[in-house]
Every structure is written in structure tokens, then in C-alpha cells.
Amino acid sequence: MGQNQLIKGFENGLIDMLEGDKKTVEIEPMDAYGDHNPEMIIEIPSTNVPPDVQVGQMLQGNSPQGPVNVKVLEIKEDVVVLDGNHPLAGKKLIFDLEVVGID
């Protein structure tokens, strides 16, 4: 999903709303950031991360598709466990929407 795109469920929640309308939308994971994918959890050699890295820290790495953000889950003796899932993957999102103007 690009930086300037709305998540599918959020965009669908806005359909048919008019100026002044308010509503709450609940977006299931499949219409937001997807389910948590265990295949996105990887181990890399600890020599490939900064020496002062800590559990919970966010790091940026490179993949064939470009930059990727990962969260440090665990630090072992020789490897670091990273989670490449979006922080909101697997979670239901709830938004209170109000249309304040339409261009």
C-alpha cells in the first residue's frame, strides 16, 4: 500500500457519506493491513543490526521490493528475531468518521 492511499475498508466507509454525516466504521484485518503472517518473522545474524539494538525497536531494512520496516522481537546469542508485519496486521480497526467538507 502506497503512502498516499487509504486502506480499502476506510475508503469504503466513506462511500455515500455527505457533508455533516458522522458514523463509526469497523474494519476487519483483511480490509486493513491483513492478517498477521508468521512467514514475516525472520532471524538474521546479530552482526547485521546495530550493536545497541533493543527488543521493541523498529528498524528499516532493504528487500527486493524496497525499504521495509521491521520490529525487533527477540535478541538471541547469534541472531535477532525480526517481525516484518505491519504493526496493525491482524487487528480490527475502528474509526469515528465525520465529513466536514467535500471538494
C-alpha positions as CSV (number, residue, x, y, z in Angstrom):
1,M,0.0,0.0,0.0
2,G,1.5,3.4,-1.0
3,Q,1.9,6.3,1.3
4,N,-1.0,8.3,-0.1
5,Q,-3.5,5.5,-0.4
6,L,-6.3,4.9,2.1
7,I,-6.8,1.4,3.4
8,K,-9.6,-0.3,1.5
9,G,-12.0,-0.5,4.4
10,F,-11.6,3.1,5.4
11,E,-12.2,4.3,1.8
12,N,-15.3,2.0,1.6
13,G,-16.6,3.5,4.9
14,L,-16.7,7.0,3.3
15,I,-18.8,5.9,0.3
16,D,-22.2,7.7,0.3
17,M,-21.4,10.0,3.2
18,L,-22.4,13.6,2.8
19,E,-21.1,16.8,4.4
20,G,-22.0,16.7,8.1
21,D,-22.5,12.9,8.2
22,K,-21.0,11.0,11.1
23,K,-20.6,7.3,11.6
24,T,-18.3,4.6,13.2
25,V,-16.8,2.0,10.9
26,E,-15.2,-1.2,12.0
27,I,-12.6,-2.6,9.5
28,E,-11.6,-6.2,9.6
29,P,-7.9,-7.1,9.1
30,M,-8.4,-8.3,5.6
31,D,-9.7,-4.8,4.6
32,A,-7.0,-3.0,6.5
33,Y,-3.4,-4.3,7.0
34,G,-4.1,-8.0,6.5
35,D,-3.7,-10.9,8.9
36,H,-0.5,-11.4,10.9
37,N,1.7,-13.5,8.7
38,P,4.1,-15.8,10.6
39,E,6.3,-16.1,7.5
40,M,7.2,-12.4,8.0
41,I,9.1,-13.3,11.2
42,I,12.7,-13.9,10.4
43,E,16.0,-14.4,12.1
44,I,19.1,-12.6,10.9
45,P,22.7,-12.7,12.2
46,S,23.1,-10.2,15.0
47,T,26.1,-8.7,13.2
48,N,23.5,-7.3,10.6
49,V,21.9,-5.0,13.2
50,P,23.3,-2.1,15.2
51,P,25.1,-3.3,18.3
52,D,22.8,-1.4,20.7
53,V,19.6,-2.7,19.2
54,Q,16.8,-3.4,21.8
55,V,13.6,-5.5,21.8
56,G,10.7,-3.5,20.6
57,Q,12.8,-1.2,18.5
58,M,11.8,-0.5,14.9
59,L,14.5,-0.9,12.2
60,Q,14.5,-0.3,8.5
61,G,16.0,-2.8,6.1
62,N,16.0,-3.5,2.4
63,S,14.1,-6.1,0.4
64,P,13.8,-6.8,-3.3
65,Q,10.6,-4.7,-3.2
66,G,12.4,-1.7,-1.5
67,P,12.7,-0.5,2.1
68,V,10.9,-2.4,4.8
69,N,10.2,-1.6,8.4
70,V,10.7,-4.4,11.0
71,K,10.2,-4.7,14.7
72,V,12.8,-6.4,16.9
73,L,11.0,-9.3,18.7
74,E,13.9,-11.1,20.4
75,I,17.7,-10.9,20.7
76,K,19.4,-14.3,20.9
77,E,23.1,-15.0,21.2
78,D,23.9,-15.0,17.5
79,V,20.7,-13.9,15.8
80,V,18.0,-11.3,16.1
81,V,14.3,-12.2,15.5
82,L,12.5,-9.6,13.4
83,D,8.8,-9.1,12.5
84,G,8.1,-7.6,9.1
85,N,4.3,-7.4,9.6
86,H,2.7,-4.0,9.8
87,P,2.1,-3.1,13.5
88,L,-1.6,-3.2,12.9
89,A,-1.7,-6.5,11.0
90,G,-4.3,-8.9,12.4
91,K,-6.2,-6.2,14.2
92,K,-9.7,-4.8,13.7
93,L,-9.6,-1.1,13.2
94,I,-12.4,1.2,14.5
95,F,-12.8,4.8,13.2
96,D,-15.2,7.5,14.0
97,L,-15.8,9.4,10.7
98,E,-17.2,12.8,10.2
99,V,-17.3,14.6,6.8
100,V,-16.5,18.2,7.4
101,G,-16.3,19.2,3.8
102,I,-16.4,17.9,0.2
103,D,-14.3,19.4,-2.6
